[in-house]
């Protein structure tokens, strides 16, 4: 009879299964010091679609600029101005896109451990440690999880101040080190769409008023560019304005759409007199308690320290010519992405929320 595998192993390497000697070893967890796991090739197909959508209007745009401004109006200065403005915005969009795809969104580096700091068996097996608290540990990466850090199930890792996972940018996360570049990308694409729609609409208006002076195919290209610019302006522009609101209130997308993140920040609840966990869990909340949390989430932004300071946390810079990087590609947010000042009224409102939750639980 083959010996049984031990229930608990303190070795660094996973033990092979004794029942099946040919079984493959357990998958290795992602370490912040290792290179990120390689994504399959099909994860980059949406990124190719993003690039094609940005480049698709340019053949028609060049045709309109040449036939309308050079051949019809004979205004080379206006032609050069429109050409320079269009490709400056295009260059800015691709610069920030490269930053979002190539840069790590926010690695969670492990804290170095000295030789004398050893974790005892009792501390390692303590069941009352809650690793989900802000500034705790990630159960999946088994690594430090600073405040506002979230684990991305698609990337298989934790990201500092994670905003969201974007499949259109090479299936990458938008985090602390890429969020300004992401906003720069949205702004550049929106301005490019608006600019193309305006110059195409002006040419289309001229074609209606002077039908015999225009090329037969130019109005068709102008009409397509106008509708394309309007669609991109509404879609990407709405997304950009939403993120302007998030920056102004110091929220991430995950924090904005998930009001129950507040539960992890509640102060300690009373030990007796209620049936809630400490901190409370979303599934155990009743209907009135869930509505209370959603109302508190709408009335209180945990990290809102004023719109000026909120924007400084994203686009602030201490370099002499740091604003050039912001205009070029957006860059990265200042700071280490692990510590953030809180709203001065946050502790008071969180304490009030905890009291109300316990009160509702006692009355039910």
Secondary structure, DSSP 8 states (H G I E B T S, - for coil): ------SS--SSS----SS-TT---------TTS------GGGGHHHHHHHHHHHHTHHHHHHHIIIIIIIIS--HHHHHHHHHHHHHHHHHHHHHHHHHHHS-S---------TT----HHHHT-TT--TTSTTSEETTTTEE--TT-EEETTTTEEETT--EEEGGGTSEEE-TTTHHHHHHHHHHHHHHHHHHHHHHHHHHHHHHH-TTTS-TTHHHHHHHHHHHHHHHHHHHHHHHHHHHHHHHHT--HHHHH-GGGGGGG-----SSS----SS--GGG--HHHHHHHHHHHHH--TT---HHHHHHHHH---STTHHHHHHHT----SS-SS-----TTHHHHHHHHHHHHHHHHHH-
